[in-house]
């Protein structure tokens, strides 16, 4: 599982010119589900995500979590986080989970996060979305279950 986490002043998802979700200050999380992922991996990734201290404190140090700032989260599915660009010029997505199971895990992630944040905005799984954001910093972090899975 991969999360691309961006600290934002605001973020939104539009589909066909219509706003379907938006947040204020907090984080935009682009979530990719790999073919080996399951709820156990999701639980560990969610725990790590919600504890990440990536927001500035009064001294300007990245020392605060989303809960510490009472921030909001926009969660958007993005299978392209599993693009394999090793061969040729066209990415392969064979490491991404198939759409049916990936949607189940995306919904599981959303349902698990929702009670733990002030506001959770969502993209629409599988839709052609236009995601807009004002990145604060910019500050972007990649969280990959292959890097953290055995550490906690």
PAFIPA-957138 format. One line per field, with one value per residue (C-alpha): residue number from 1; residue in one letter; chain; x negated, y, z negated. Coordinates in steps of 0.001 Angstrom, whole numbers, plus 500000, padded with zeros to 6 digits. Each point is the difference from the previous one (the first is absolute). Example, Ala and Ser with C-alpha at 12.3 -4.5 7.8 and 13.67 -1.06 7.14 Angstrom:
<atoms>
filum (1 | 2)
kolvex (A | S)
tilum (A | A)
px (487700 | 498630)
py (495500 | 503440)
pz (492200 | 500660)
</atoms>
This chain:
<atoms>
filum (1 | 2 | 3 | 4 | 5 | 6 | 7 | 8 | 9 | 10 | 11 | 12 | 13 | 14 | 15 | 16 | 17 | 18 | 19 | 20 | 21 | 22 | 23 | 24 | 25 | 26 | 27 | 28 | 29 | 30 | 31 | 32 | 33 | 34 | 35 | 36 | 37 | 38 | 39 | 40 | 41 | 42 | 43 | 44 | 45 | 46 | 47 | 48 | 49 | 50 | 51 | 52 | 53 | 54 | 55 | 56 | 57 | 58 | 59 | 60 | 61 | 62 | 63 | 64 | 65 | 66 | 67 | 68 | 69 | 70 | 71 | 72 | 73 | 74 | 75 | 76 | 77 | 78 | 79 | 80 | 81 | 82 | 83 | 84 | 85 | 86 | 87 | 88 | 89 | 90 | 91 | 92 | 93 | 94 | 95 | 96 | 97 | 98 | 99 | 100 | 101 | 102 | 103 | 104 | 105 | 106 | 107 | 108 | 109 | 110 | 111 | 112 | 113 | 114 | 115 | 116 | 117 | 118 | 119 | 120 | 121 | 122 | 123 | 124 | 125 | 126 | 127 | 128 | 129 | 130 | 131 | 132 | 133 | 134 | 135 | 136 | 137 | 138 | 139 | 140 | 141 | 142 | 143 | 144 | 145 | 146 | 147 | 148 | 149 | 150 | 151 | 152)
kolvex (X | X | X | X | X | X | X | X | X | X | X | X | X | X | X | X | X | X | X | X | X | X | X | X | X | X | X | X | X | X | X | X | X | X | X | X | X | X | X | X | X | X | X | X | X | X | X | X | X | X | X | X | X | X | X | X | X | X | X | X | X | X | X | X | X | X | X | X | X | X | X | X | X | X | X | X | X | X | X | X | X | X | X | X | X | X | X | X | X | X | X | X | X | X | X | X | X | X | X | X | X | X | X | X | X | X | X | X | X | X | X | X | X | X | X | X | X | X | X | X | X | X | X | X | X | X | X | X | X | X | X | X | X | X | X | X | X | X | X | X | X | X | X | X | X | X | X | X | X | X | X | X)
tilum (A | A | A | A | A | A | A | A | A | A | A | A | A | A | A | A | A | A | A | A | A | A | A | A | A | A | A | A | A | A | A | A | A | A | A | A | A | A | A | A | A | A | A | A | A | A | A | A | A | A | A | A | A | A | A | A | A | A | A | A | A | A | A | A | A | A | A | A | A | A | A | A | A | A | A | A | A | A | A | A | A | A | A | A | A | A | A | A | A | A | A | A | A | A | A | A | A | A | A | A | A | A | A | A | A | A | A | A | A | A | A | A | A | A | A | A | A | A | A | A | A | A | A | A | A | A | A | A | A | A | A | A | A | A | A | A | A | A | A | A | A | A | A | A | A | A | A | A | A | A | A | A)
px (500000 | 498769 | 501148 | 498828 | 500655 | 500071 | 500386 | 502610 | 501686 | 502966 | 500803 | 502975 | 501279 | 502146 | 501670 | 501450 | 499717 | 501883 | 498352 | 500444 | 497726 | 497816 | 497991 | 498264 | 496600 | 498691 | 498803 | 500772 | 499306 | 499723 | 500404 | 498744 | 500801 | 497559 | 501004 | 498633 | 501760 | 502733 | 501737 | 497030 | 497693 | 502648 | 500283 | 496257 | 499886 | 502946 | 498380 | 496761 | 501814 | 502010 | 496944 | 497738 | 498658 | 499857 | 501608 | 498081 | 500124 | 499671 | 496228 | 500385 | 498857 | 501943 | 501118 | 503814 | 502403 | 503277 | 501882 | 497730 | 501027 | 503630 | 499412 | 502078 | 499159 | 500859 | 499509 | 499780 | 499388 | 497140 | 498924 | 497291 | 497858 | 499084 | 498745 | 497013 | 497849 | 496984 | 500604 | 500880 | 501837 | 503483 | 500563 | 501262 | 502568 | 499739 | 499019 | 503270 | 502847 | 502985 | 502800 | 502622 | 497757 | 498170 | 503314 | 500848 | 496672 | 500402 | 503406 | 498507 | 497293 | 502581 | 502278 | 497047 | 498757 | 503383 | 500563 | 496438 | 499990 | 502080 | 500970 | 499291 | 500606 | 499920 | 499348 | 502188 | 498334 | 499312 | 501316 | 498199 | 499291 | 498426 | 498116 | 498986 | 497946 | 498005 | 496958 | 498649 | 496242 | 500006 | 499840 | 500508 | 499200 | 500253 | 501040 | 499458 | 500984 | 496894 | 497874 | 501887 | 501902 | 497481 | 499103 | 503114)
py (500000 | 503459 | 503366 | 503235 | 502513 | 503723 | 502681 | 502383 | 503289 | 498646 | 497253 | 498929 | 497390 | 500908 | 497620 | 501325 | 503553 | 499231 | 500188 | 496663 | 500570 | 502655 | 500638 | 502849 | 499762 | 496475 | 497285 | 498636 | 496257 | 498253 | 496285 | 497171 | 496369 | 497287 | 496494 | 498492 | 502449 | 499163 | 501455 | 499204 | 502097 | 502736 | 500101 | 500506 | 502650 | 501869 | 499935 | 501387 | 502607 | 501369 | 500221 | 501716 | 503262 | 502019 | 503269 | 502964 | 500943 | 503547 | 499833 | 498964 | 496408 | 497102 | 498630 | 499764 | 497343 | 500534 | 499606 | 502555 | 502666 | 498794 | 499664 | 498499 | 497229 | 499413 | 496345 | 499228 | 496585 | 499941 | 496661 | 501740 | 500160 | 496424 | 500910 | 497935 | 502072 | 497671 | 498866 | 502206 | 503290 | 498787 | 499251 | 496582 | 499698 | 496256 | 500628 | 501843 | 498047 | 499251 | 502568 | 498032 | 499065 | 503351 | 501826 | 497802 | 500904 | 503688 | 499979 | 498123 | 502675 | 502793 | 498311 | 499494 | 503584 | 501776 | 499778 | 501138 | 503314 | 503152 | 499844 | 497376 | 500877 | 497274 | 499635 | 497661 | 496654 | 499389 | 503386 | 502489 | 502559 | 503420 | 500473 | 503510 | 501074 | 502737 | 498134 | 501534 | 500094 | 498171 | 496974 | 496548 | 496593 | 496520 | 497278 | 496489 | 496845 | 498267 | 502490 | 500031 | 496731 | 498166 | 502974 | 500132)
pz (500000 | 500805 | 498730 | 501570 | 497222 | 500670 | 497353 | 501383 | 499224 | 501976 | 502480 | 502091 | 502428 | 502998 | 502438 | 503259 | 498686 | 496777 | 496581 | 498223 | 497006 | 498430 | 496848 | 498267 | 498296 | 499545 | 502352 | 503423 | 500120 | 503358 | 499220 | 502196 | 499222 | 501044 | 501010 | 496747 | 497643 | 497504 | 496940 | 497746 | 502205 | 500160 | 496195 | 499614 | 502709 | 498474 | 496551 | 501430 | 502089 | 497096 | 497728 | 502529 | 498621 | 503198 | 498936 | 498623 | 496346 | 498618 | 500568 | 503644 | 499394 | 501513 | 496677 | 500132 | 501280 | 501829 | 496703 | 498309 | 502512 | 500195 | 503735 | 502775 | 502469 | 503634 | 501018 | 503722 | 501570 | 502486 | 501457 | 502007 | 496845 | 500932 | 503480 | 501087 | 502350 | 500226 | 503570 | 502935 | 499825 | 499161 | 496303 | 498997 | 497227 | 499374 | 496369 | 499303 | 498461 | 502217 | 499822 | 498043 | 497075 | 500146 | 499592 | 497002 | 498374 | 500884 | 498283 | 497039 | 499682 | 500172 | 497444 | 497652 | 500270 | 499884 | 496205 | 499315 | 501881 | 499771 | 503675 | 502651 | 503621 | 502632 | 503670 | 502060 | 500619 | 503684 | 501124 | 502225 | 497286 | 500071 | 496724 | 499034 | 497032 | 498444 | 498724 | 496803 | 500053 | 502351 | 497746 | 501536 | 498480 | 501512 | 497567 | 501374 | 498117 | 501388 | 498054 | 496699 | 499761 | 497820 | 497831 | 497807)
</atoms>
